[in-house]
Amino acid sequence: MGKEKLLERARDELFSHINRCDVLKAAEGEQREWMDETIDYIRERYPDLSEVDLSGLHEIGTRFCQPAISRKSESNFNTLDDASVA
């Protein structure tokens, strides 16, 4: 199997683990620990991937776990009822 295909398979497996293990709801520190352990697992499962590949997977996985909009800032948004109409 080609390296690109192997990397795609490892990435897909990482995303599957993230969704299945419900990591998105975990605290940031727990996510970091989980990601480190999961990348170690992927390192063993895909020994042909380089450290650069694994580092990239770690970064992609970490970004995937971060919400697009911070949950803390949700209260800062105005509702339609609060908006003033000119």
Secondary structure, DSSP 8 states (H G I E B T S, - for coil): --HHHHHHHHHHHHHHHHHHTTGGGS-HHHHHHHHHHHHHHHHHH-TTS-HHHHHHHHHHHHHHHS-SS-GGGGGGS--TTTS---
